[in-house]
Amino acid sequence: MADVAMLQINSSPNYLSDYQLETKWFNTKADAGKAIQELFTFIGTEEKREYVGIVGPVFTDVTKYISELAPFFNYVSVSPTASSSSLSQTSNKSMEEDVTGERKYIYRNSLRLHPVETDMYKAVFQLAGQCDWDKIHILSGEGQNDMSEFRSSVIKVFTDKMKDKYLYRYSFTSSNKESIKNALAELKKSNARIIIANFDEDDAYDVFCEAYNVGFLSESPEYSGKRVWVLPSSYKNNWVVQQVNKKRSNETCSKKKIIQAVGTYLTPQFQWNTTRLDEEMGTGYFFSETWQNYSDLFYSKYAEDCPACQIEEKAGSLMYDSVWTFAMGLDKFLYHFDLDTGEINENQRNSNSEREKLLEELLQREGNRSSDLISAMLQLSFEGASGRIEFSNKVDESCRSGFKVKIQQLRVLKCDNDTSDDCDVELVDVCAGEDQLSCELNSMWDTSIFSSRYIQTCSNSSDFRCRCPVDEPIEDKMDKIIIGIPLTSLIFFTVTSLLGILLAITFLIFNLVYMKERVIKMSSPIINNIILLGAVLLYSYVPLLALTMGIDNYSILDENHLIKLCSVKLEHWVFFIGFTTTFGALFAKTWRVYAIFTSKQPRNIILSDWKLIVLIGILLSVDVVLLGTNEYLNRYKWAFQEANSTVTLNNHHLLDDTPDQYGFVTCQFDSKATEREHETPWLITVTIIYKGLLLIFGAFIAFQTRNISIPALNDSKYIGISIYTIVVIFTVAGPVSFFLKSQPELLFGIQAAGIIFTTTVMICLVFLPKAYQLRYQPKEAIKNQTVARDWDSLAVSRRESEIQNLLKQNSSCMLKTTQTVTTSVIKE
């Protein structure tokens, strides 16, 4: 194509009509060192060069060395295909600043016909704006030097252009399967939907084959186009087939598997060869004529037809336009450069002597005429073989501008059936534009490799399902599914709790019916009733706890019915009040026995049931103060905490735009309601410590009264067993529950079983012995017969003080039954 351009230029009456251009080829072998060696051959050792400038090189890594030296040896270079954004780099050195104080470009004596390759991603930026994509993921391969610069440029351009969006970066080591697997695991964990592929074709096969193996897919029978991969423009159209056909050991990924993983991907491209066949180019030749010249020249050299003579051949078009750009710029410089003003003047034409002077100065090794030649080239604007040629890039004037960008998409034409490994696919243009991108959003993602997939027709473009894929699942449209208590477990423990409540009611009825019997009367039936009331509260706590943890696999549709349950922390009130009522009453009754039988002045001790009730009320008031203060200082609200689990991350869940969201319901501190950022949790901690102290006190008095041998009065033995049971159960259940917060079924089971078991053991130990004595040993309730006879005669007629004194004399009555009874007070 360079030869075709040279033939046309030397035959053209419109450009360089007084000159003949000649070319000399230098082979850099794509090596920077070889390129510099050839460059100094080009420059020569004389003060005057033989050639005016350079067209080339092709590769960026070579071009940057040739271009950087250009200003120092007074020559111009025009590269047809170098596209790295690094060639737009400016100097940081103050000595490189011009008189205006602006930084000069390092490669300012060079032009590039290929746009900056990362500029094609501006189409992706526009599409992201149209589709409201705020989360972009970039997966980069590392370890291949020929791609490292481009990959760095891609990351930089996305970082700069998408500052208002969330950009997530992932990387892997090229050709390292384990590294690729780890990177895909991170993408899968994030459920990345919009992914920029920043790796080459060989890595693409490894990435998408592994993606298929781990279930990170873009296609399924139910969903298509839910995950969008954006592949580099350097990929060949048939890259999938080429990569599948390569022989790889231990790899079995078919074409269909690769497509199922990558999906109907997008690839940004520049629009090449926009000139029509019948259109005359700015060179004065028709487009069709140029390609016919190419075909004829190829045949004359190789005696065969050119298999690659396609109109869309990009590199040939760019080379053709590069040679013509140099020739047109040189024509403008020689014929229209005003030596007086130092500017191009189209209205004047230089004489032969002026042109010779300009050419002489341009060929000097030392000088600055090359910058004037560049200025002339920057004013060019014409239609070339590769499209419009002009240099008005606001970011880098040395880079070609006015290029239209398009986005192509892989479209599925036909798949024989869902089990077939072969599908007919093609890349089609779906978006195009320059300043404003126009896309076919309603039909871009309506094809699938699965013929059975239901294709939704979109009549309402405002429907989110009829537009672009979303960058993340739509949370406000998700059904929140609770990971909570299984219904069977809830029913079982609720029924068990009801049976416990029924048992407590049975004991209450027994207590009321036989309260005048000696055995029941001596054990303070009113206090026993309070114990049973607390037991009912503890049993009620179990189903209440289940409701606060939520029922497994049920959706949260309306939280209003749970608002009050959370806003007042009802489960705290029920549990703590029930605990204090039950064990506080039990300990208070035993404390009375302890006070009577261990006091050195029994005559002054007056402990009626009502005084014990007051003591229980004081214990309860402490709970009310602590819990009430906690409610006043802290406000709570229901919150849905998403489960951090990979169990639900199957392909169906990953591709669904509105998947069921699994998580836990928690009653959390509401900072907005209290205008404070942090909760005040020490009140609940103090309440728990308070309960522990109550247990320690109960254990102490149970131990102190263990030898008092009046079963109707002394429950210390049973209290000790109850405390032992509580301590053992909660010592085991407490630490275990701490590690089961993410497993509500086990957490609830342990807590519910512990509460039901300890409460049942406690009330059975308190009431079953009394029922047994009443049924089988009615006359043996009080072992000492003298005390029994005296109790019978005093039970009704004597004052409470006389009865209490009688009990106090129990130990002395064992030695002398005729001793006078002193008076103290004890309630029946």
KOLMARBA-313751 format. One record per residue (C-alpha): residue in one letter; x, y, z. Coordinates in steps of 0.1 Angstrom, whole numbers, plus 5000, padded with zeros to 4 digits. Example, Ala and Ser with C-alpha at 12.3 -4.5 7.8 and 13.67 -1.06 7.14 Angstrom:
A512349555078/S513749895071/
***
This chain:
M500050005000/A503050235005/D504150164970/V500650234957/A500650564975/M504050654961/L502950574925/Q499850794930/I501851084945/N504451084918/S501651074892/S499551344908/P499451684893/N498151834925/Y500851754950/L504651794948/S504351834911/D507951964909/Y509351674929/Q509651294928/L509451104961/E511650814967/T511550554995/K514150355013/W513050075036/F514650005070/N513749685089/T513649745126/K512649375132/A510249505159/D513249565182/A514049895198/G517849845197/K517749755160/A515450055154/I517950295169/Q520750145149/E518750185116/L517850545127/F521450655129/T521950495095/F519150715083/I520551025099/G524050955086/T527251125096/E527051425074/E525351755084/K522851705056/R520551405054/E519451235023/Y515751185033/V513251435046/G511451215071/I510250875083/V506950685078/G506850425105/P507650235126/V504750005132/F505049895168/T504550125197/D507650005217/V509850085186/T507950405176/K508450585209/Y512350575206/I512250695170/S509650965179/E511451085210/L514751155191/A512951335162/P513151695176/F516851655183/F517751555147/N515351775129/Y513151515112/V509551415112/S508051075116/V504550955108/S503550625123/P500650435107/T499750195135/A501350295168/S498450355191/S499650365227/S498550645249/S502150665262/L502950855229/S500851135242/Q503051185272/T504251535281/S507551635295/N507951715332/K511151905326/S511052285327/M513652305299/E511052145276/E508552415282/D507952665254/V507853045257/T504153035268/G505152815298/E503152515285/R504652175285/K505752035252/Y504951685241/I507951445243/Y506951305208/R506051645193/N507751585160/S505651275153/L502151215140/R500050895144/L497450785120/H496050535143/P494050685172/V495050625207/E493850275213/T492250345246/D490150625230/M487950345217/Y486750295252/K485050635251/A482250435235/V482150215266/F482050525288/Q479050655268/L477350315270/A477950305307/G476250645310/Q473250535289/C472850215309/D473450365343/W476450145350/D478150265382/K480149955389/I482849855365/H485249555370/I488549525352/L490249185350/S493849225338/G496448965329/E500049025340/G503348885329/Q503448955291/N505549265283/D504049325249/M500649385265/S501749535298/E501849895285/F498449875269/R496949715300/S498349995322/S496850245298/V493450085300/I493450095338/K494550455337/V491950575313/F489150405332/T490450545365/D490550895350/K487350895331/M485150715357/K485950895389/D482350925398/K481850555395/Y483050245413/L486050075396/Y487149735409/R490449585397/Y491449225396/S494549065381/F496048725374/T499348585361/S499148495325/S498948125318/N498748045355/K495547835360/E495547875398/S495948255396/I493148275370/K490848055393/N491548285423/A490748595402/L487448445390/A486548345425/E486848715435/L484648825405/K482148555414/K482048665450/S481349015439/N478848895413/A480549125388/R478249205359/I480149455338/I483749335332/I486449485311/A488749205298/N492349335298/F494149035285/D495148865252/E493448585233/D495548305247/D494548415282/A490948455271/Y490648085264/D492047995299/V489848255316/F486548165300/C487247785301/E487847825339/A484848045342/Y482747775327/N484247515351/V483547725382/G480047825371/F480748195365/L478648205333/S477048475311/E474448245296/S471948005310/P468647855298/E466748105319/Y468948415314/S470948575287/G472948895285/K472948945322/R476748965324/V478649185300/W482249125290/V484049395271/L486849235251/P489849425235/S489549535199/S492749335190/Y490849005192/K490148845159/N486548785148/N487048415150/W489248405181/V486948145198/V487347895170/Q491047955168/Q491647905205/V489447595207/N491347435178/K494647495195/K495947175210/R495947205248/S496646935273/N493846845298/E491447095283/T488047005270/C486247335266/S484147345234/K483147655215/K479747655231/K481247635266/I483447935259/I480548135245/Q478348035275/A481048185297/V481748495277/G478248545265/T477148795239/Y480249005246/L480949365234/T484049495218/P484749865210/Q486249935176/F487250225155/Q485250265123/W487750195095/N487350255058/T484250475060/T484950605025/R482650464999/L483950264970/D482550514945/E483750814965/E486751024954/M489251064982/G491251374991/T494151234973/G492351274940/Y491850904935/F488750694940/F488650434967/S487950144944/E490750264921/T493250254949/W492449894959/Q492549794922/N496049944920/Y496949744951/S495649414936/D497549484903/L500749564921/F500549254942/Y499949034911/S502949194893/K505249114922/Y504048764932/A502248644900/E499148554920/D495948714933/C496148874967/P494148674992/A494148965017/C492949234993/Q489949325013/I488449665015/E488349645053/E492149575055/K493149815082/A496949825082/G497249875045/S494750165046/L496650335074/M500050295056/Y498550445025/D497150735044/S500450785063/V502450825031/W499851065016/T499751265049/F503551305047/A503351405010/M500451655015/G502151805045/L505451835026/D503552004997/K501952255020/F505252325037/L507252375005/Y504752564985/H502852775012/F505152825041/D505753205046/L509353255056/D508553605070/T505653505093/G506653145099/E503153035092/I501352845063/N499653085039/E497452915014/N497153244994/Q500753254984/R502953004965/N506652994971/S509153034943/N511752764934/S514452944954/E512252964985/R511352604982/E514952504978/K515852695009/L513152535029/L514152195017/E517852255024/E516952365060/L514752065065/L517451815055/Q519951965080/R520651745110/E520552055132/G517752295128/N514052335136/R512252325102/S510851985111/S508452155136/D507252385107/L506652065086/I504651915115/S502552245118/A501752215081/M500651845085/L498451945115/Q496352165092/L495451875069/S491951755066/F490951505039/E489251175032/G491650885031/A491450515026/S490950455064/G488550735068/R488751105077/I492251235083/E492651535105/F494551645136/S492351835160/N492651615191/K492251845221/V494251605243/D497051535219/E497251725186/S499851485172/C497251205172/R494551175146/S491151285155/G487651285141/F487450905143/K484150745148/V483850475174/K481550175173/I480749885195/Q480349535181/Q478549255198/L478648875194/R475248765181/V473948415181/L472548325147/K471747965153/C472247675177/D470947345166/N469847245201/D470747305237/T473047005238/S474947085206/D478547205209/D478347415178/C476747755172/D476748005144/V477748345157/E478948675142/L480049015153/V477549295144/D477549665149/V475149765177/C476450115186/A478050385166/G478750755168/E481351015175/D480251275200/Q477051095209/L476750715208/S473650565194/C472850205205/E470049955199/L469449905235/N466049725232/S467549445210/M471149415220/W470749135244/D467848935228/T469848635215/S471148335234/I472948005227/F469947835244/S467147795219/S464747715246/R465248045265/Y462248265265/I462948585246/Q461048875262/T459549125238/C459949475251/S457149725245/N457949955274/S461550085272/S461250215307/D461049865321/F464449775335/R464249425320/C463849585285/R467049795286/C470649725295/P471849455318/V472249595353/D475649645369/E474449465401/P471249305412/I468349545418/E468149535456/D464749715460/K463149455437/M464649155456/D462648925478/K464448915512/I464448555523/I465148485559/I467748245570/G466148175603/I464347915623/P462847615604/L459147595607/T459347245621/S461747355648/L459547645656/I456547425659/F458347165681/F459747415706/T456547615706/V454547305715/T457147215741/S456847565756/L453147535756/L453447205774/G455747375799/I453247655804/L450547385809/L452747215835/A453147545853/I449447605853/T448847255866/F451247315895/L449447655901/I446047475903/F447547215926/N448947495948/L445647675950/V443547365957/Y445747235984/M447047565998/K445447496032/E447147156036/R450047166060/V452647066035/I451647336010/K450947596037/M454447556053/S456047616018/S454547966013/P452047905984/I451948275974/I455648275968/N455247945949/N452648105927/I455148385918/I457748125909/L455247965885/L454448305870/G458048365862/A458248015847/V455448095823/L457348405812/L460448195806/Y458447945785/S456948235766/Y460348365757/V461048065735/P458548135707/L459148505711/L462848445704/A461948245673/L459848535660/T462748785665/M465148555646/G462648495617/I461148185601/D463448015576/N462748065539/Y460048315545/S460048645527/I459948975545/L457049145528/D455749365556/E457749445587/N455049645604/H453949355625/L457449325639/I458149685645/K456849695681/L458549375689/C461849525680/S461349885691/V460849785728/K463249485728/L460349275741/E462448955743/H464749125768/W461949225790/V460248875790/F463448685796/F464948915824/I461648965842/G460848595840/F464348505853/T464148745882/T460548655891/T461248275891/F464648255908/G464248565928/A461148425945/L462848085950/F465848245965/A463848485987/K461848196002/T465048006010/W466648326023/R463848346049/V464647996062/Y468348096062/A467648416082/I465548236108/F467747936114/T471048126114/S470148436133/K471548496168/Q468448696178/P465448496164/R462948686185/N463449006164/I463048836130/I459648896114/L459548776077/S456048736064/D455248646028/W454348996020/K457749116030/L459248856007/I456948985979/V458349335986/L461849195983/I460949035950/G459549365939/I462849535947/L464749285926/L462249335897/S462549715901/V466249695894/D465449505861/V462849775852/V465250055858/L468049895838/L465849785809/G463850105809/T467050315808/N468250105780/E465050165760/Y465250535767/L468850575756/N468750335727/R466250305698/Y466149985677/K464849895643/W464649585622/A467549535598/F468149265571/Q471749155572/E472648975540/A474348645546/N477948625535/S477748275521/T478648105488/V475947845492/T473448055473/L475948165446/N474747925419/N474548025383/H470748095385/H471248325415/L474248505399/L472448585366/D469048685381/D468549065382/T466249025412/P467448715430/D466148615464/Q468348785489/Y469148555518/G470048695552/F469248735588/V466748965605/T468349155634/C467049415658/Q469849675655/F470550015671/D468950305652/S471350585651/K468950815633/A466250785659/T468650875688/E470951115668/R473850915682/E476350705662/H476850425687/E474750215710/T475050215748/P475349845754/W476549845790/L473049855805/I472349505791/T475749395803/V475049525838/T471649335837/I473349015828/I475949065856/Y473149125879/K471548795870/G474848625877/L475148775911/L471548655918/L472648305910/I475648325932/F473548455961/G471048165955/A473947915956/F475248065988/I471948046008/A471147695994/F474547586007/Q474047746041/T470547586046/R471547236034/N471347076068/I467947216079/S465746906080/I462247046075/P461346956039/A458147156038/L460147476045/N463647406031/D464047395993/S467847445995/K468647095982/Y466447145951/I467647505946/G471247375946/I470347115919/S468547385898/I471547625900/Y473947345891/T471747265861/I471647625850/V475347685854/V476247365835/I473747425807/F474647795801/T478447735806/V478247505776/A475547685756/G476948045760/P480347995742/V478847765716/S476148025708/F478748285703/F480048095673/L476648005659/K475448355650/S475448265613/Q473447945620/P470248055636/E468747715636/L471347565659/L471547885679/F467847885686/G467747515693/I470547535719/Q468947845736/A465447715735/A466347365748/G468447515776/I465647755788/I462947485786/F465047225803/T466347435832/T462847595838/T461147255838/V463747095861/M463447385885/I459647385889/C459547005890/L462146995918/V460147255938/F456647115934/L456846735927/P458346655962/K455446845978/A452946655957/Y454646335966/Q454546416004/L450946526002/R449946195985/Y452145946002/Q453546096034/P451046346047/K452046296083/E455846296077/A456146646062/I457746776094/K460046506108/N459946616145/Q456646486160/T456646746188/V456947026163/A454146856143/R451846836173/D452547196183/W452147316147/D448647146145/S447547326177/L448947666166/A448347666129/V445047836131/S444648016164/R448148146171/R449448466159/E452148456131/S454848556157/E454148236177/I454348016147/Q457748156136/N459048106171/L457947746171/L459947686139/K462947866155/Q462847626184/N463047316161/S466647236170/S466147276208/C462947066206/M464946776194/L466546766229/K463746886252/T460146866241/T458747036272/Q460647366266/T458447676266/V457747816231/T459048166225/T457448396201/S458748506167/V456848566136/I456448346105/K453648356081/E451748046074/
***
